[in-house]
């Protein structure tokens, strides 16, 4: 398998670190600049919408003032004739606020119009807007509606009263939403080729103004921004336009007419310059990265020289000479010195870990006692030790019934309980083991056969006197073998103790039996626990 050497690894790691750091810096800068651009655009659109809403509000107030002034000039009279027609022409042509002007009598009869080409003079106005104007008898700005000519328009009206405050009729100025007029000129100033534009909606979400005149009179949509603009709020946010383009929008409210003004700019247009600048930054950073390559290569080679030798030693850590070789490696810089010390500490740690693993390998996980493997190891060592010692093989009587009656969890608790008693009654030189299932073994070093019997009786007594997990009397059977009193061959000692345990079981349990000297016969069947 291919393995990269340390020098190249350091070189590539350094390059990777530089590239990642540079990329992270560029990305962080991109995110910050992007947020700034988006926030500034949103705020600019909100401020523009607010300013335009105020200007539009003033425009409508001026238009209503013109209508009010016109009614005052009639001196409380509303009579068809040249004077009324002249006033209609003056109001429509002088201010350029209205595309048409109509003087309507209280019964809906049109007395004068400007321009006369609209053909309404002498006719009754029966539209919903005209009836509402007559009923309201107050200054009024209508919602957009489609006139008799098929064009969308809004109407501003002002009531006319005589000197006795009797309602005579109203003067109505209309603004055609599809035509170029003072309103469209005011609102159209925000239209740019980059897709930035604004539109105006009324309180019901109908488009009053849009640079695409085909949209006028249609519903604006159900976007959150549009709903907020319709409900008299001011703010900003992102919305998806009717053509599916993401837009950055600011909105404000024209309180005189209950209109919402929405100024918006495509998000992609706002961020286009940012993407351009990012690639310029990347191109400018590449030469610096190329200049760093020779320095990184030289430093990686310099660093690799002592580390290469340490790596060679690390491949043969199990060699007995490794510790001495590590001491001889020159460490001229701090990191190499630290690695050298780490390898030395690693050797010590490996030794400690191996010792721990050996201990874990010889320990029963449930009781914490030495397991069968550990017992075998200890007895093997005793083969070369001429000291006398005794082996006690024991198990819990009727343990199967305990498991069947109380469950295996209680059975495990009982095993741990017995293990604790064995540890309490063990000397420092003794060894307590769990050899398997409910079977345990104790090895008593430097003990006589009589001392082993006393120890066995003490176990019987302790088990009888101490409370146990099942709350019922628990007994054990014990078999004892001794070297050299029951056998002259230490390798047979465990087998003898096991035979004595079987004898205790056959003898009625809850007792201790001594091994017969040099008895090597095994029983045909092991009695039930």
N, C-alpha and C positions, 0 to 999 in steps of 0.2 A: 504493500500500500504506500502511495506517495505521501511523504511527510515534508513539509516546508521547514527549512532551517530557521534558527532563531533570528539571524540577521534580517532575512526577508520578512519574517513574521513581524518584527519590530517596525520595519519599513512600511509594511502594508497597514499595520495598526495605526501608525502615525498618520499615514495618508488618509486612512478612513476617519480618524479623529478630526483631522483638519477639514475634510470634506463635510463630515456630519456637522461640525461646529459652524462651518460657513453656511451650510444649507439651513441649519436651525436659525442662525442669525438672519439670513435672508427671509426665511419663512416668517419669523417673528416680526421683522420689519414690514413685510408684506401685509400681515394681519393688522398691524397697528395703522399703517397708512390706509389700508382698505377701510378700517373702521372710521378713521378720520374723514376720508372722502365721503363715505356714506352718510356720516353724521352731519357733515357740513352741507352736503347736498340736500338732505332732508330739512335741515334748519333753514337753508336758503329758500327752498320751495315753500316752507311754511310761512316765512316772513313775506315772500312775494305774494302768496295767496292772501295773507292778512292785509297787506298793503293794497292789493287789487280789490279785495272785498270792501275796504274802506273807500277807495276811489269810486267803485261802482255804487256804493251806498250814497256817496255824495252826489253822484250823477243822477240817481233816482230822486233824491231830495230836491235837486235843482229842477228836474223835470216836473215834479209835483208843484214846486214853487212857481214855475212858468204857467202851469195850468191854473194855479190859484190866482196869479196876477191877471190872467186872461179873464177869469170870471168876474174879478173886481172891475175890469174895464167896461163890463156890460151894463153897469149901473142898475143892477137888479132887474134887467129885462132880458128875455130870451125870445127874440122875434126873428123869423126868417127874413132875409133881405141882404142887400149889398154890404151893409155894415158887418153882419155876422159872417158873411163869406170872406170879407177882407180880414177879419180877425182870425179866421181859420187859416187863411193863407199866411198871415204874419206869423202865427204860432208854429206852423209847420216848416216854413222856409227860413225864418230868421234864426231860430235856435238850432235847427238840424238835429234836435233830440228825437224827433218823431218822424216815422215814415209816412204817417197819415194822421189827420186830426178830424174828429167828428163832434158836432154839437148835436146832442140828442135831447129831445123834449121828454117830459115826465112820462109820457105814454109810449115812448120808444120811437117816435117819429124823428127821422134825421132832418135837421133844419139846414145844415151847412156842412160841407166837407172840403178837405184839402189833402191831396189834389182831387179835383173833380172827377178824374178818370176812374176812381174806385166805384163810381156809379151807385152810391148809396143815398144821395140827396132825394128827399121826398119819400123814402121807404121806411117801413117799420123794422126795427132791429128786434128779432125774436130769439136771439141766441141766449144760452144760459148765462153767459157773462153779462149781456146787456140787462137781462132781468135782475140779476143779482146786484148790478150797479144801481138800478132804480130802487130796489128794495133796501139796499144798505144806506144810501144817501150820505156816504162818508168817503173821504179819499181812499183809493183802493188801487192795489197793484195785482193784476190777475195772474193766475197760473197759466202756463202755455196752453194754447188751444189752436185748433185749425179753423181759420176763418172761412168765409163764404167763397173766397178766391182759391181755397186749397192750400194757402200758405200758413205756416206756423207763426204765431205772433203772441205778444203779451200786450196787455192794455193797461195804461195808467189813467185813472179817472178822478175828476174833482167835481163835487156837487155845485149846483147853481141855485141860489135862493133869491127871492125878491126882498124888498125892504121889510115885509111883514113875516119874514122867515118861512115863507111858503116854498116848497120844493118845486122848482121849475124844470129841472133836468140836469144834464151833466155835460162837461167837455171831456172827450176821450182822446188821449194820444196813444197811438199804437206803434210798437217797434217790431218790425218783421225780422224774425230770427234768422231767415235764410239770406237776408239782404246785407249789403255792406252799408253800415250806418255807424253812428257814434258809438254804440255798444260793441259792435264787432271790431271796430278800430281799436277801442280800448282794450278789449280782451285778447285780440289777435297779436298784440305786441310780443307775447311770450312764445310765439311759434318759431322754432328753429329747425334747421335741416337735420340736426342730430336726433330728432324725434321728440325733443322737449316741447310740451304744449300744455295748455290748460283747458278745462271744460267747466261748465256751470250746470248745476242741477237745482231743481226746485225741491220743495219739501216732500214731494211724492217720488222723487228719484227720476223725474223726466229731464232729459238733457235740454237745456236752454241754449247753450252755445257749445260748439265743438269745431275745431279746424276742419274736420271732415263733416261737411254740412249734411251728409246723408244720415248722420247720427242724431241730428236735432229732432226732438219730438219723440225719441225712442227711450226706453228705460236704460238707465246708466248701469245697472247690474246690482248685485247683492253683496259686494265686497265690504269688509269691515270699515275700510276707509270711507267708502261712499256713504255707508249708513251713518257714520259719524258726521260727515259733512252735511248730510240731510237733517241731522237732529240738532243743529245749532252749536256744534263743538268746533274747537280749533286745535290742530295738532299735526302730526306727521306720521308716516309709516310706509311700508311697502305694500304694493298691490299688483295684481296681474291684470293687465289691460285687456280690452275686448279682443285684441289680436293675439293674446297669449304672451305678450312681452312683459317681463318683470319691470316694474316702475318704482321710482322713489318719489313719493308724493307728499305735498304739504297741503293742508286744507284750512279754510276759514269760512265764516258765516256772514252773509249780508243780511243784517237784521231787519232792514226796512222792507225787503221783499221776501224774506225767508228763503234765500238762495244759499247754496253751498258752492264755493269756488275751490277747485282742485287743480293745483299746479304740479306737474310731474315731469320726470326725466327718466329715460331708460337706464336701468342699473348697468347694463353692459357698456353704455356710452360713458357713464361716470368712471368705470373701472378700466376703460381701454387704455388710458394713459399710464395707469399704474402698472399694468402688465408690460407695457413698453419699457418703463423705467426699470422694472425688475430684470428683464433680459439685458439691458445695458449694464446694470450692476453686476450681473453674472459674468458678462464679457470682460468687464474691468477687473474682476477678481481673479480670473484665470491666469494672467501673467504672474501674479504674486504666488499663486499656487505652484506654477512651474519653477519659479526661482527657489522655492523651498525644497524641491526634490533633491538637489545635490547635498544640501545641509542635512536633510533627514537621512540620506543614504550614509553619509560619513558618520553621523552620530550613531546610527544603528550598528555599524560595523564596530565602532569603538566600544559600545555597550556589550556587544555579543561576545567579545573575546574572553572575558572572565566567566561569563554566564555559560558559554559553550562547554568549558571544562567542568563547571558544576553540573551541567546537564549530563555530561558523560558519566560523572560519578553517580548521579541519581539513577541511571539505568542499572546500576549494580549495587543497590542499597543493601542487599543481603550479604554482600561480600564483607568479610570480617575486617578488611583493610579500609573500608569506606570512610570511617571516622577519621582515620589518620590522613587520608588523601584530602578530605575537606579542609583540614587544618592547613594544608600546604598550598591551597589555592590563594593567590594574591587577590585581594579585594581593594582596588584603588579608589572606588567610589562607594557612596553610602548604600545604594541599593544592592550592589553586589555583596557588600559586607552583611547587609540584612538577610539576603538570600542564603548566604553561607551559614549564618546563625540559624536561619530557619531550617536548613537541611540538617544541621546538627540537632536542633530541637525535634525535627521530624524523626530522626533515627531513634531518639529516646522515646518519642510518642509511639512509634511503631512497636517498640519493645513492650511498652505499657499496654498498648491495645492487644497485643498477642497474649499477654498474660491475662488480661481481662476476658478475652475470648475463650481462653482455656478454662478460666473459672466458670464462665457462662455455659460452656460445653459440658461441664461436669456438675451442673446445678439443676435440680428439679424446679421447674418454673412455678408449680403450685405451692409447694411447702417451703422452698428456699433451702432444702437440705441437699446434700450431695446425691447425685443420681447414680444409677447402676454403673455408668461408664466411669464416673469418678471413684466409686467403690472399687471397681476392678483395678484401676490405676494404683490406688492406695495399697491394696492387698498385694499387687505385683511388687511394689517397693518393699513391703514387709518381708517378701521372700528372701531378701538380702539382709534382713535385720534379725539378729538372733534373739531379740527381746521376746518375752512371752506376752501373749495378748489373747483376749477372748472375743468371740463373735456371737452376738445375740440376734437371731432371726425372729421376727414377730409380725403378726398381722391381727386385724380386728375381726373378732368373731361375728359371724352372721352379717357381714358387711353388705352382702347382696340384698338382704331383707331391708336394711337401712335405705338403700337406694330405691328399692321398689316401693317402700312405704312413704318415705319423706322426699324422694327426688334426688337427683344427682348433685344439685347445688348444695343441699344439706350434707350429702355424703362427702363432697369436697371440703366443706367447712369442718366436718369431723376429722378428715385427714390432716387438715392444717392444725386442728386442736391437738391431735396426737403428736404431730411434729413438734409443736411447742413444748409438750411435756418431755419429749426426748431431749430437746435442747436444754431445758431446765435441769435435767438430770445428767448432763454430760460434763465431764471435766475438760480442761483446755486441750489435753492430749487426745481425748476421745473423738470419735467420728460418728455422727448420726446421718443415716442415708435412707432415702426412699428408693427401694429396689424395683418397685413397680406395683400399680394398682393399690391395694390396701396393705402391701407388704413393706416392712421397714427392716433395717439392719443397723445395729450399733456395734462399733469396734472399740473395745476398751483396751488401750495400750498399757503395758506394765501391770495388768490386773491378774490376780489369781482366779482359779475357778470359783472359790468361795466368794470372792468379791463380786464376781460376775453374777452369782446367784442373788447376792444382796441387792445388786443393781436391778435385777429383774423383778424382785419382790417390790422394790421401791416404785417401779413403773406400774405394777398392779395396783398398789395403794394410791398412787397419785391419780390414776385414771378413775378409781372408785370414788375418791374424795372430791375431786374438782368437778364443778358443773360442766356438762358437755352440751353441744348445740342441739341435740334432739331431746334433752330433758329426761332421758331414760338410762338405766344402767348399761354401760358399755364395758365389755371385757376384751382382753387380748390373750392370745396364746403365744408362748415364747419357747424357742429352742436355743440351747447354749452349746457351743463347741469351744474348745480351748487348746491353744498350742503352748506347751507340748503335752498337756495332761490328757487330752482325748485323742490327739493324733500327733505323730512325729513329722507329718508332711504338711507344711503350711498351705500348700495348694489345695488340700482337701478340706480345709477348715470351713469354708462357706457351705460346701456340700453337706458336711456333718451337721452344721447348725440348721440347715433346711430340713434334714431328716428328723432331727429332734423336734422341730416345729410340727412336722406331720404327726409325729408321735403324740404331741400335746393335743393336736386336733382330735386324733382318734381316741385319746384318753378322756374326752369330754369337754375340752376347751377350758378357757379361763385358768390356765395352769402353765407351769414352766417345766420343761423336760431337758435333761442333760443328754448330750450325744454319747452314744456307746463308743468306747475307744476303738479307733481304727475301723469303724463300720462303714463299709463302702456300698452296701446294697441299697438300691432305690426301691421304694414301694411301687406296686403295680399301678395303683390309682391314687392320685392326690385327693385327700378328703376335701369336701366342700367347705368354703370359708365360713 
